[in-house]
Amino acid sequence: MNKDVYFRNFNEAEFTEYMEKNLYDYFYELKVSKRFKNDEEIFNELKRYKELFTDGVHTKDFFLYKIVNQDNVDIGYIWYKKVSNDTVYICEYLIFDNYRNSGYGFLTIKKLEDLLIKEKIRNISLHVFSRNEIAIKLYNKLGFIVTGEEIGGILMNKTLY
């Protein structure tokens, strides 16, 4: 059977679980990246992060999906937001450990690109932590270009058409 992915909306319970787990994971990434000077700055960033979802899973211009494979198994998630009429920003993207290095990451971004082109979105931008060499390699392979750097991270962009 050929590999494939599709997107499924989070339900309320999944969203609550996602937020709880991701606050911890985000704290860890911010701490390791040395992007902030101290824990107080990190906690302020976590507070800001939490407040982004003003209407939970239904927040306007925020798109949070489970990534599901051809066997109907959840293999990760992707969260992006529409930042202008023709641009989205990938806020978070994860393929679960058991499904990495098997082509699902590539398939997911290609599926997202197809979806965005249908929605008349021309550009995808994202931030990737500098230590995430596998993700950087994937984004380069998919045609993303580095548009900037910041402490602990790289900004990338891709023009779709």
N, C-alpha and C positions, 0 to 999 in steps of 0.2 A: 504494500500500500504506500502511495506517495505521501510525503509529509505535507501538512497544511495547517494553517492557523486561522482562527476567526476571533472576533471580539464579542464579549458578553458583558452587559452592564453589571456593576456591583449592586447587590441588594443592600438594604439598610444595615443588617447584621454584619455582612462582609465589610462594609464601609467602616463601621465602628471598630472592628478587629484590625482592619488595615491601619487606621489612624493610630491606634494604641501601639501596634508593633512598629510602625514607621517612625513615630516620634523617638523611640529608643534607637532605631537604626540610624536615623538622621543625626541624632546627638553624637553617636559614635563617629560617623563620617566627618562631621564638623570638627570634632575633637582631633581626629587623626590628621585632617587636612591642614590644621593650624591656621584656618581662615579667620578665626576670631581670637582675640588676645586672652580671653578668660572665660570661665564658666558663665558668668553673668551675661556676657554678650551672646553666648550660645543659647542660654535660656530665653533671652529676648528674641532671638531668631526662631526658636521653637514656638514661642507664643505667637509670633507673626505667622508662622507656617500653619498653626492650628486655626487661626482666624481667617485664613484664606477661604475655607469652605463655609461661607456664610449660610448656605442652605444645604449643608451636608452633601450627599451624593448628587443632589439636584442643582448645585451651584451653577449659575449662568456662565457659559463659556469655558467650563471645566469639564473634561472628558476623562473618566476613569473607567478602564475596562479590564476585565480578566482576559488573559490570553489563553485560548482553549485550542488544543491540538485536534488532529483528525480522529482521535479516539475519544473525543469529548472529555478530555482530562485538562483541568486547569494547570497550566505550565508557567504562569507568570502573570504580570500585570503591566499596564502602561497608563500613565496619567499625562495628559497634555492640556494646555489651555490656549485658547484663541487670544492672541495679543493684538491683532489688527484684522482688517478684512481679508488679508491675504497671507497671514503669518500665524503659525502655531509655535509654541515653545514646549518641548518635551520636559516636563518637570521631573518625572521619574519613570524608569523603565527597568524591569527585572524579569529575567528568565530564571526559574527555580533551578537550584544546583543540579538536580537529577536530569535536567533537560538541556543543559549547556553543552556547547561544543558539538551540537548535532544539527545545526542549520536553522534552528527555530528563531534565533535572534535575527538573522538575516531575513527570514520569511516574515517575521513580525513587522520589521520596518518597511519592507516592500508592500505588505498588505496595508499598512498605515499610509504609505505614499499613494497607493491606488485610491483609498478612501478620501484622502485630502484633495487629490486632483479632481475627483467628482464634486467636491465641495468648493472648487475654485480657489483652493489654497495654493499659493505659489512657493512659500518658503517654510522650512522647518529649522528652528534653532534649538540649541540645547547647551547644557553645561555638563561636563564630565570631570570627575575627580582625576587629577594627574596620575595617581597611583593605579587607576583602573586601565591598565595597558590593553587588556583584551577588548574592552568596550571601544577604546580609541582606535584600535586596529579594525574593528567591525565598522565603525563610522567612516573611517577612511576608505575601506573597501566599498561602502555604499555611496561614496561620492561626497561626503561632508568635507568641508574645508575649515581649517582653524581661522577664526576671526578675531580672537583675542585670548589673553591669558589673565588670570588673577591668582592670588595666593591659593595654592592647592588645587587649581582647576584650569580647565581649558574651555573656551567658548567655541562652538562649531555651528555651521550653517550649511544648508543645502537648498538650492533653488531647484524646484521640481520641473518647471517648464517656463 
